[in-house]
Structure formats: structure tokens, C-alpha cells
Amino acid sequence: MPIDVREDLFRIDHNFNDKWSVLGHFIHDSNVTTQATPEWQGDNYPTIGTTFSNPSYSSTIKLTGALKPNVLLEASFKL
């Protein structure tokens, strides 16, 4: 039975100046599995199979800044 797998990655790093930078990434991962129905399971329609789809997503944005030489600000958002 075929298993279709797909993975997409996107990442960005940017330094605005010596004190401020941003990082971001996005990940999409999915697989689709097609399974036939076993013959001896007793299903009503043994010729109809099952398709299982499993998508997943992840993303993060992080901002980092140096406010003073001894004070660092870091904020992040995850989805």
C-alpha cells in the first residue's frame, strides 16, 4: 500500500542591527496512508479501503533585543 509523505520547512533569521534580531520557522508535515480492507475480517464491503491522513503544523516567531549591556529581552510565540 502506498504511503505519501510530505514535509515543508521554512526558516528566516534576520539581524536588524547589533541589538535586535528575529527568528521564525514553519514546519508542515503530513503523511497519507491507504490501507485495503482485510479479506477475512467480515466487513460488509471488503473491497473498500481506508485512507488515513495525518497532518501536523508547527511555527515559532522569536524576537531578541539587548536593551542595555546587562538586560536582554526575548519574546516568542509558538503555534
C-alpha positions in Angstrom: 0.0 0.0 0.0 1.4 3.5 -0.8 2.4 5.9 1.9 2.7 9.5 0.7 4.9 11.7 2.9 5.4 15.4 2.6 7.4 17.8 4.7 7.8 21.5 4.2 10.2 23.7 6.2 10.7 27.4 6.1 13.1 29.4 8.3 14.1 33.0 8.5 16.8 34.7 10.6 17.3 38.4 10.4 19.5 40.8 12.4 18.1 44.3 12.3 21.2 45.7 13.9 23.7 44.7 16.7 20.9 44.7 19.3 17.8 43.4 17.6 17.2 40.1 15.8 14.2 38.0 14.8 13.9 34.2 14.1 10.9 32.4 12.6 10.2 28.9 11.4 7.3 27.0 10.0 7.1 23.2 9.7 4.3 21.3 7.9 4.5 17.5 8.0 1.9 15.1 6.6 1.5 11.6 5.5 -1.4 9.8 3.8 -1.7 6.1 4.1 -4.1 4.0 2.1 -5.0 0.6 3.5 -7.0 -2.1 1.9 -9.7 -4.0 4.0 -8.5 -7.5 5.0 -10.5 -10.2 3.3 -11.4 -12.3 6.3 -12.4 -9.5 8.7 -16.1 -9.9 7.9 -16.7 -6.3 6.6 -19.8 -5.6 4.6 -17.8 -4.2 1.7 -14.4 -5.8 1.7 -13.4 -4.0 -1.5 -13.4 -0.5 0.1 -10.2 0.5 1.8 -9.3 3.2 4.2 -7.3 6.4 3.7 -5.7 7.9 6.8 -4.4 11.4 6.7 -2.1 12.8 9.5 -1.2 16.5 9.0 0.8 18.4 11.6 1.9 22.1 11.8 4.4 23.9 14.0 5.5 27.5 13.9 7.6 29.9 16.1 8.5 33.6 16.0 11.1 34.9 18.4 12.3 38.5 18.9 15.5 39.1 20.8 16.8 42.5 21.8 19.6 43.9 24.0 18.1 46.8 25.9 21.2 47.5 27.9 24.6 45.7 28.1 23.2 43.6 31.0 19.5 43.4 30.1 18.3 41.0 27.4 14.7 41.0 26.1 13.4 37.8 24.5 9.8 37.3 23.4 8.5 34.2 21.5 5.2 33.0 20.1 4.5 29.3 19.3 1.6 27.9 17.4 
